[in-house]
Amino acid sequence: MNLSIRLLASGLMCLALAACQRLEAPDREGVLVVALMAEPSYQLSDGTQAEGFTQDFVRLFAKKLGVPVRFHIAADAAELAELALQGRVHMAVYLDAGPTTKELSFSVTLGNRPLWVVQHSDLVGPQSLSELDGREIHAPIGSAAAQALLSLAPNVQPKVIEVRDHNEMEILQWLNEDRIALAAVDELYLRLAANLYPELEAVVRLPGSRDFRWAFAPVYGKDLLEMANQFITESEKNGVLPRLRDRHFGYVRRIDADGLQTFIDDSKSILPRYRHQFQLAQEITGLDWRLIAALAYQESKWDPQATSMTSVRGMMMLTEDTADALHVDNRLDAMQSIRGGARYLVQLMEQLPPSVVDPDRLWLALAAYNLGMGHMNGGRAIALKLNKNPDSWFDMKSVLPLMSQPAYYERLKSGRARGGEAVILVENVRSYYSLLAHLEPAHVPMLSVTPTAKLNTKIPSAGAAAVTSVGAGDTPSRIPQTPAVIRSAPPK
């Protein structure tokens, strides 16, 4: 049974059984009900989950409407379409326009990404659209990538395997494990997966693109759609959307494939020697041990004997003055260095003013770990003069590199600084932490330690579509699904 017939049958059944009660408009319902699929999400510095890009932005829209938001977690695009068409949610995020969704109204785009066929770099595969003919290619059911593959007929006819109940990240994991030969996804997920699976490569560009839009059932009229379009357009102009994109995806592809593979190899061969020390540092500071380990790798590649030309030394590359202030007697002792570096990061977070909110507090503190708080304060002063926000990492990472230019540093008491290096450190640590969050489990101490600071940092989620994060007080719900129509189990 194809997707169109299944949607029609599902709609008729709901009408016959009076089981599909359409929602009232959000102001009458008292809540904005939104369907979405699992997506890359946040993780707090103590290892607990928080929200992702979509939840953040939708919550801002609900606030604009003056109502709370409730999320329904859909397994795939087919279920998203069902929920929207049946009026059981006010909007679905994100759906692509197509034959099965032509009755829906779509917002202006939040962005778009090219579509690619992807393979493992060790394999010899197709290099052109014509070479896709007859090839078995996996893609999420109802996705833009699946529709693009199907649109190649009759000239090119790949064997399209539309996968139900599994998201793009899971399909790319199968590809990395050689359980499938080819996958089709949009470039956003390809870039996120590149941090986890650096040996995957895009080989054939598909026609069209994935447009990230909100979909609305016509029953709610044009008012909700017009408010959404206005909100999205304003958010792009006033910087809200660019800042959210940077917060959630800014670290992606900062490290090349060779560097990522080296990190993955080192996490298997070197990290186990020091895992316990990092976990003990977490118990002292409340910071996720994987965050501390990510910083240590950026500083020294987990080499306790590391020494720079400027005489910073050890696993966490502490200066002599900093080590003395932290009562670190031997900077080349791994345990002392790890504990000292973690405590120093906490101190830097505490020195930032209360106006700095999460997750910017962590990222600015990491930059100060490289620069020193004196230079960081100098950079913040430059930001104010340039009408930039000194509390925003999005703004500060464009300001800090200016600190190496005389026109800027000559007026500062702290003098010249290599602010560009601090930016690289922060973005690399974000990448390493995202990898470690997938490679290593969180540490749960026997005795719970209240974190010194809970700071958001981006972790791409590769989990099942049934798991996502919601805001405080929200309860995600699942709508009962019809049986899988094409493939719902991973290949053996």
DANORZI-V582685 format. One record per pair of residues at least 6 apart in sequence whose ideal C-beta (glycine too) atoms are under 7 Angstrom apart, sorted by the first residue. I is the first residue (numbers start at 1). J is the second residue. Records with the same first field share a line. If there is no record, write none. Layout:
I=J + J
This chain:
1=485
3=78 + 100 + 142 + 485
4=99 + 100
6=482 + 485
7=81 + 82 + 85 + 100
10=82 + 482
11=85 + 86
14=20 + 86
20=86 + 88
22=87 + 219
23=29 + 33 + 87 + 88 + 90
25=220 + 224
26=32 + 65 + 67 + 90
27=67
30=67
31=67 + 68 + 69 + 70
32=62 + 65 + 67 + 69 + 90
33=70 + 72 + 89 + 90
34=58 + 69 + 71 + 89 + 90 + 91 + 93
35=72 + 74 + 80 + 83 + 84 + 89 + 92
36=54 + 71 + 74 + 93
37=74 + 76 + 80 + 167 + 465
38=73 + 167 + 461 + 463 + 465 + 467 + 468
39=52 + 53 + 54
40=52 + 192 + 248 + 460 + 461
41=49 + 51 + 52 + 459 + 461 + 468 + 469
42=49 + 50 + 51 + 52 + 456 + 458 + 459 + 469
43=49 + 50 + 437 + 457 + 459
44=50 + 454 + 455 + 456
45=287 + 288 + 291 + 362 + 451 + 453 + 454 + 455 + 457
46=286 + 288 + 451 + 454
47=288 + 442
49=469
50=456 + 469
51=469 + 471
52=248 + 469
53=244 + 248
54=93
55=71 + 469 + 470 + 471
56=244
57=244
58=69 + 93
59=69 + 471
60=240
61=228 + 231
62=68 + 69
64=231
65=227
70=474
71=470 + 474 + 476
72=83 + 89 + 477 + 479
73=466 + 468 + 476 + 478
74=80 + 83
75=164 + 165 + 465 + 466 + 481
76=140 + 141 + 142 + 164 + 165 + 465
77=95 + 140 + 141 + 142 + 143
78=141 + 142 + 164
79=479 + 481
80=92 + 95
81=95 + 100 + 101 + 142
83=89 + 92 + 479
84=92 + 95 + 104 + 215 + 217
85=103 + 104 + 217
87=217 + 219
88=479
90=220 + 224
91=214 + 215 + 216
92=215
93=214
94=212 + 213
95=101 + 104 + 213 + 215
96=144 + 147 + 210 + 211
97=106
98=147
101=215
103=218
104=215 + 216 + 217
105=216 + 218 + 225
106=213 + 215
107=213 + 214 + 225 + 228 + 229 + 232
108=229 + 232 + 233
109=211 + 212 + 213
110=212 + 213 + 232 + 241
111=212
112=209 + 210 + 211 + 212
113=186 + 187 + 188 + 209 + 210
114=187 + 205 + 209
115=144 + 145 + 148 + 184 + 186 + 206 + 208 + 209 + 210
116=185 + 187 + 190 + 202 + 204 + 205 + 206
117=126 + 132 + 137 + 182 + 184 + 203 + 204 + 206
118=172 + 175 + 183 + 185 + 190 + 200 + 201 + 202 + 203
119=125 + 181 + 182 + 201 + 203
120=175 + 176 + 178 + 199 + 200
121=199 + 200 + 201
122=199
125=182 + 203
126=132 + 135 + 203 + 204
127=203 + 204
128=204
129=152 + 156 + 204
130=156
132=152 + 156 + 158 + 204
133=156 + 157 + 158
134=158 + 159
135=158 + 159 + 182
136=159 + 161 + 181 + 182
137=149 + 158 + 159 + 160 + 161 + 182 + 183 + 184
138=161 + 163 + 171 + 180 + 183
139=145 + 146 + 149 + 160 + 162 + 163 + 183 + 184
140=146 + 163 + 167 + 168 + 171
141=162 + 163 + 164 + 486
144=186 + 208 + 210
145=184 + 185 + 186 + 206
146=160 + 162 + 184
148=206 + 207 + 208
149=158 + 160 + 184 + 206
150=160
151=207
152=158
161=486 + 487
162=486
163=171 + 487
164=484 + 485 + 486 + 487 + 488
165=465 + 484 + 488
166=465 + 490
167=465
168=185 + 189
169=189 + 192 + 193 + 460 + 462
170=462
171=183 + 185
172=183 + 185 + 189 + 193 + 197 + 200
173=462
174=180 + 490 + 491
175=183 + 200
176=197 + 199 + 200
179=490 + 491
180=491
184=206
186=210
190=202
191=252 + 253
192=252 + 460
193=200
194=200 + 253
195=252 + 260 + 431 + 434 + 435
196=435 + 438 + 462
198=257 + 260 + 261
214=228
216=224 + 225
235=241
243=392 + 394
246=394
247=359
248=458
250=427
251=427 + 430 + 431 + 434 + 458
254=427 + 428 + 431
255=428 + 431
263=297 + 432 + 435
264=435
266=301 + 302
267=436 + 439
270=302
271=293 + 302
274=302 + 334
277=334 + 335 + 338
278=289 + 292 + 293 + 338
279=289 + 443
281=289 + 292 + 338 + 339 + 342
282=288 + 289 + 292 + 443
283=445 + 449
284=339 + 342
285=342 + 343 + 346 + 452
286=449 + 450 + 451 + 452
287=342 + 345 + 346 + 451
288=442
289=443
290=433 + 436 + 437 + 440
291=433 + 457
292=338 + 342
293=436
294=429 + 432 + 433 + 436
295=341 + 345 + 366 + 429
296=302 + 315 + 316 + 338 + 341
297=432
298=425 + 428 + 429 + 432
299=316 + 317
300=306 + 315 + 317
302=315
304=314 + 315 + 332 + 334 + 337
305=332
306=313 + 314 + 317
307=313
308=317
311=320
312=318 + 319
313=331 + 332
314=331 + 332 + 337
315=334 + 337 + 338
316=337 + 338 + 340 + 341
318=328 + 331 + 337 + 340 + 341
322=344
323=331 + 340
326=340 + 343 + 344
328=336 + 337 + 340
329=336
330=336
331=337
344=369
345=365 + 369
346=452 + 453
348=365 + 368 + 369 + 373
349=361 + 362 + 365 + 453
351=373
352=361 + 364 + 365
355=391
356=364 + 391
358=454 + 455 + 456
359=455 + 456 + 457
360=391 + 392 + 393
361=453 + 455
362=455 + 457
363=393 + 426
364=376 + 393 + 396
366=425 + 426 + 429
367=376 + 400 + 422 + 423 + 425 + 426
368=376
370=421 + 422 + 425
371=417 + 419 + 422
374=414
375=403 + 414 + 417
378=403 + 412 + 414
379=396 + 399 + 400 + 403 + 419
380=390
381=412
382=399 + 402 + 403 + 408
383=389 + 390 + 395 + 396 + 399
384=390
386=399
388=395 + 399
389=395
390=396
397=423
400=419 + 420 + 422 + 423
401=419 + 420 + 423
402=408 + 419
403=409 + 416 + 417 + 419
404=416 + 417 + 418 + 419 + 420
409=415 + 416 + 417
430=457 + 458
433=457
434=458 + 459 + 460
437=459
438=462
466=478
468=476
470=476
